[in-house]
Amino acid sequence: MAWLEVIGSDAGAPDSLPLPQRYLLEQADVVAAPRRLLPALAHLPGRRMASDGSTDCLEALAAAMARGERVVLLASGDPLWFGIGRRLLMRMGGERVRFHPAASSLQLAFARLQRPWQNASWVSLHGRDPDALVEALRRRPTELVVLTDPDRGGAEAVRQVLQGLQLSGSYTFWLLEQLGHPEERVRPMDSSRPIGAHARLHLVVLLAHQPGPTVTLPILGIPDGLWLHDPDRPGLMTKREVRIQLLADLALPSQGILWDLGAGVGSVGLEALRLSPGLSLWAVERRGGSAALIQRNAERFGVDQTRLHCLEADALAVLETLPEPDRVLLGGGGKDRTELCVSACRRLGPGGVIVIPLATLEAFAVVQQALQAEGLHLGCTQLQASRGLALVDGTRLAPMNPVLILRGRKPG
């Protein structure tokens, strides 16, 4: 049976190929390769053909195999990683194809950056809008390889997505051009500025780092990417648009006690302290390590930590030990949410406000009924925000998850 030998290569082929693969080339009756490589294969005895027009090439290779000829196809890197391998298997069948991979562009990239890559993620933008990149970044990967499409914005499209998600400060942006070629270039880029001229053949590697402290912060609405996160739950925090609405609904006084129950990374409570430094914040979060994380974020954003009290505990278990609140933000609770809500309402002082963001209609209905039973004056908001996502020829609005916000004020 005739085999199709698929040989992965780098820019130095054929001279850079291992001896076994060079032997296959020399023994082949038919050799297919990218057109740019054909001059370097002129010394081979077999017939040569360009593989760039892959459909015609595959049919010609199939015909040669049917005649019993020895056939070799030269491909770039690992043919089974975003290469021609999938199409070959669909056309020829796995029982007639053997692969001899070279290093993929992903492997070359991490070799140049001198980093292990077993935990790396990757996403391809070839022929696609950047939705896949948006979803990948929302999971906050530590290392992300982006296979860019030069006809759809290339590296600049990646930079614009980072900016749109407010993550420019969370990743080091590496641009790797012409990997394996004499013109190879590897350089870190400033993702806050447009990417200048670069080679058409390139990819981007994003390496997560703790964003550095910012000299100038907004009065309200610190970008999501500047907050430190729990590494086990990256990206899980109250997003900026929702945070701003919650702070408005809390109607913060100049002094008093604020409870932040289910505080997460502390984003809402700490922004409240920045707006009203006379408040005392009691942040309760059950996850281990949360107190240290909230304190680090407080230090990061210049919050007076003498006004901050962090408790790593179940909120119901510690509620009676907290001082009587003037404002309550209930961001967690899970199955105990309703009981927690009722207990918090009963501790609220006269004129106090409780604000509860909710993700489902069912949870909203239950909590609304509980607040009504406690005699609070209620208001509600449904917040549906979208962020601009740059495309090749414009901007698309990428919707965020809708949030139902319930606000209750205690009479008095």
NORGI-V695579 format. One record per residue. N is the residue number from 1. OMEGA is omega in whole degrees, -180 to 180 (none if undefined). BURIAL is + if it has 24 or more other ideal C-beta (glycine too) atoms within 12 Angstrom, else -. D_CENTER is the distance of its C-alpha to the mean C-alpha in Angstrom with 2 decimals. Layout:
n-><N:N>
omega-><OMEGA:OMEGA>
burial-><BURIAL:BURIAL>
d_center-><D_CENTER:D_CENTER>
//
This chain:
n-><1:2:3:4:5:6:7:8:9:10:11:12:13:14:15:16:17:18:19:20:21:22:23:24:25:26:27:28:29:30:31:32:33:34:35:36:37:38:39:40:41:42:43:44:45:46:47:48:49:50:51:52:53:54:55:56:57:58:59:60:61:62:63:64:65:66:67:68:69:70:71:72:73:74:75:76:77:78:79:80:81:82:83:84:85:86:87:88:89:90:91:92:93:94:95:96:97:98:99:100:101:102:103:104:105:106:107:108:109:110:111:112:113:114:115:116:117:118:119:120:121:122:123:124:125:126:127:128:129:130:131:132:133:134:135:136:137:138:139:140:141:142:143:144:145:146:147:148:149:150:151:152:153:154:155:156:157:158:159:160:161:162:163:164:165:166:167:168:169:170:171:172:173:174:175:176:177:178:179:180:181:182:183:184:185:186:187:188:189:190:191:192:193:194:195:196:197:198:199:200:201:202:203:204:205:206:207:208:209:210:211:212:213:214:215:216:217:218:219:220:221:222:223:224:225:226:227:228:229:230:231:232:233:234:235:236:237:238:239:240:241:242:243:244:245:246:247:248:249:250:251:252:253:254:255:256:257:258:259:260:261:262:263:264:265:266:267:268:269:270:271:272:273:274:275:276:277:278:279:280:281:282:283:284:285:286:287:288:289:290:291:292:293:294:295:296:297:298:299:300:301:302:303:304:305:306:307:308:309:310:311:312:313:314:315:316:317:318:319:320:321:322:323:324:325:326:327:328:329:330:331:332:333:334:335:336:337:338:339:340:341:342:343:344:345:346:347:348:349:350:351:352:353:354:355:356:357:358:359:360:361:362:363:364:365:366:367:368:369:370:371:372:373:374:375:376:377:378:379:380:381:382:383:384:385:386:387:388:389:390:391:392:393:394:395:396:397:398:399:400:401:402:403:404:405:406:407:408:409:410:411:412>
omega-><179:179:168:179:-179:-173:173:-176:172:-176:-178:-179:4:-174:-176:-178:173:-176:-180:180:176:177:178:178:-176:-179:-173:172:-180:178:174:-178:173:-174:-178:-179:-174:179:-180:-180:-175:-177:-177:-178:-176:175:-179:175:180:180:-175:173:-163:-178:179:-179:-179:179:179:178:178:178:179:178:178:177:179:-179:177:-171:177:175:175:179:-179:172:177:-176:-178:177:-176:179:-176:-174:-178:-179:178:-179:178:-177:-172:-173:-175:-177:-178:-175:173:-177:177:-170:167:179:176:178:177:179:179:-178:-178:173:179:180:178:-180:170:-176:-178:179:-176:171:179:177:179:177:-179:178:-174:167:-172:-180:-179:178:178:-179:179:-178:177:175:178:178:178:178:-177:175:180:175:-171:173:-177:178:-180:173:177:-178:-179:177:178:-180:-178:176:177:180:-179:179:-180:-177:-179:-179:-176:-176:166:-173:179:176:-178:-174:172:-177:180:-180:177:-178:-176:177:-180:-176:172:-178:174:-174:174:-179:178:178:180:-178:178:-177:178:179:-177:170:-178:172:178:-179:-177:172:176:-178:-179:178:-177:-179:-178:178:175:176:-177:175:176:-179:-178:-174:-179:-179:172:-174:169:-177:178:180:-174:177:-179:-180:176:-175:-171:-176:179:-180:-179:179:179:179:177:-179:179:-180:-170:173:179:179:177:-177:175:171:171:-175:-169:-168:-180:179:178:-169:-178:-178:-179:175:177:178:177:-180:-178:-175:179:178:166:-176:173:-176:-178:179:-173:-175:178:-180:-175:-178:179:-180:179:179:177:177:178:179:-177:-175:172:179:178:-174:173:178:-173:178:-176:178:173:-174:170:-173:-180:-176:-174:-171:-176:180:-177:176:-178:-173:169:178:178:169:-179:-176:-179:176:179:-178:180:-172:-176:178:179:180:-180:-179:180:179:-178:177:-179:174:178:-178:-180:-175:171:-180:-174:173:-176:-175:-176:178:-178:179:179:-177:-178:-177:178:180:-180:180:177:180:179:175:-180:172:-169:169:-180:179:169:-176:176:-179:175:177:179:180:-175:172:-179:-173:179:-178:177:177:178:-175:172:-180:177:-180:173:-177:180:-179:178:176:-180:-180:176:none>
burial-><-:+:+:+:+:+:+:+:+:+:+:-:+:+:-:-:+:-:-:-:+:+:-:+:+:-:-:+:+:+:+:+:+:+:-:-:+:-:-:-:+:-:-:+:-:+:+:+:+:-:+:-:-:+:-:-:+:+:-:+:+:+:-:+:+:-:-:-:+:+:+:+:+:+:+:+:+:+:+:+:+:+:+:+:+:-:+:+:-:-:+:+:-:-:-:-:+:+:+:+:+:+:+:+:+:+:+:+:+:+:-:+:+:-:-:-:+:-:-:+:+:+:+:+:+:-:-:-:+:+:-:+:+:+:-:+:+:+:-:+:+:+:+:+:+:+:+:+:+:+:-:+:+:+:+:+:+:+:+:+:+:+:+:+:+:+:+:+:+:+:+:+:+:+:+:+:+:+:+:+:-:-:-:+:-:+:-:-:+:-:+:-:-:-:+:-:-:+:+:-:+:+:+:+:+:+:+:+:-:-:+:-:-:-:-:-:-:-:-:-:+:+:+:+:+:+:+:+:+:+:-:-:-:+:+:+:+:+:+:+:+:+:+:+:+:+:+:+:+:+:+:+:-:-:-:+:+:+:+:+:+:+:+:+:+:+:+:+:+:+:+:+:+:+:+:+:+:-:+:+:+:+:+:+:+:+:+:-:-:+:+:-:+:+:+:+:+:+:-:+:+:-:+:-:+:-:+:+:+:+:+:-:+:-:+:+:-:+:+:-:-:+:-:+:+:+:+:+:+:+:+:+:+:-:-:-:+:+:-:+:+:+:+:+:+:+:+:+:+:-:-:+:+:+:+:+:+:+:+:-:-:-:+:+:-:+:+:+:-:+:+:-:-:+:-:+:-:+:-:+:+:-:+:-:-:-:+:-:+:+:+:-:-:-:-:-:-:+:-:+:-:-:+:+:+:+:+:+:+:+:-:->
d_center-><46.77:45.07:41.57:38.86:37.57:34.08:33.57:30.32:31.04:29.86:31.23:34.40:35.59:38.20:39.46:36.34:36.49:37.78:41.45:41.03:38.86:41.28:44.10:42.49:42.30:45.94:47.13:45.31:47.34:44.38:41.39:38.51:36.08:34.12:36.76:35.99:37.02:40.25:42.48:41.56:42.67:46.06:47.94:46.96:49.76:47.65:46.88:43.70:41.47:38.30:35.26:33.42:34.84:33.49:35.24:38.71:38.02:37.09:40.27:42.33:40.95:41.64:45.18:45.73:44.67:47.04:49.80:49.03:47.78:45.44:42.17:39.34:36.12:34.28:30.52:27.76:25.95:25.22:26.50:24.64:21.13:20.57:24.27:27.55:27.84:26.82:29.34:31.98:31.71:31.98:35.03:36.80:35.87:34.67:38.25:39.09:36.14:35.44:32.39:32.57:29.04:28.41:25.31:22.24:20.38:17.56:20.37:21.99:18.95:18.60:22.39:22.56:20.10:22.12:19.34:19.25:16.66:17.27:13.93:11.95:9.58:10.25:10.09:13.19:13.90:17.64:19.44:16.49:15.05:11.40:10.56:9.10:6.66:5.96:5.83:3.81:0.77:3.78:4.65:4.29:5.73:8.88:9.55:8.03:10.89:10.97:14.39:15.40:18.19:20.75:22.36:19.39:18.52:17.42:15.70:16.43:14.33:11.20:12.53:13.24:9.85:8.77:12.03:11.79:8.90:11.04:8.84:11.46:13.05:10.32:10.08:13.13:13.22:15.55:17.43:19.48:22.35:25.09:24.21:27.50:29.63:32.13:30.17:27.01:25.14:22.22:21.26:18.76:18.21:18.18:15.12:17.14:19.69:19.98:19.83:23.46:25.30:23.97:24.92:24.15:23.16:19.95:16.40:13.60:12.21:9.62:10.91:9.86:12.96:14.47:14.82:18.50:20.87:21.32:24.92:24.84:23.12:23.68:26.32:24.10:20.41:18.61:15.13:12.36:10.84:14.33:14.70:14.79:13.22:14.65:13.13:14.13:12.35:9.23:8.44:11.83:13.95:16.06:14.33:16.38:18.25:19.37:20.20:22.50:24.31:24.84:26.33:28.58:29.75:30.58:33.08:33.02:36.50:37.40:38.30:37.93:35.78:32.21:30.82:27.06:27.02:23.73:22.48:19.07:18.01:20.95:19.36:22.03:24.94:24.33:24.04:27.25:28.94:28.06:29.66:32.60:33.34:36.41:34.53:34.14:30.82:30.87:27.36:27.40:24.56:25.38:22.56:23.85:22.85:21.98:25.03:24.23:20.65:22.11:24.83:22.55:20.75:24.29:25.47:22.56:23.41:27.15:27.98:31.45:30.93:34.53:33.48:30.66:31.41:28.71:29.63:27.83:29.60:29.88:30.64:33.69:35.18:35.23:35.72:39.47:39.11:37.18:39.19:39.84:36.97:37.25:33.70:31.42:27.75:27.08:23.37:23.73:26.75:25.84:29.17:31.05:29.75:33.06:35.23:33.11:33.31:37.09:37.60:35.64:37.65:40.88:40.02:39.15:41.90:43.72:41.68:38.47:35.20:32.62:29.27:27.20:23.89:23.77:21.56:24.44:27.87:29.60:28.44:29.38:32.83:33.59:32.62:34.41:37.53:37.41:37.23:40.05:42.14:41.78:43.20:40.29:40.04:36.84:34.49:31.25:28.43:25.87:22.88:20.77:18.65:16.70:14.73:15.82:13.76:15.60:17.23:19.84:22.69:21.51:19.03:17.86:17.24:14.15:15.53:14.22:15.92:19.57:21.13:24.86:26.32:29.78:31.95:35.28:38.01:40.84:44.29:46.30>
//
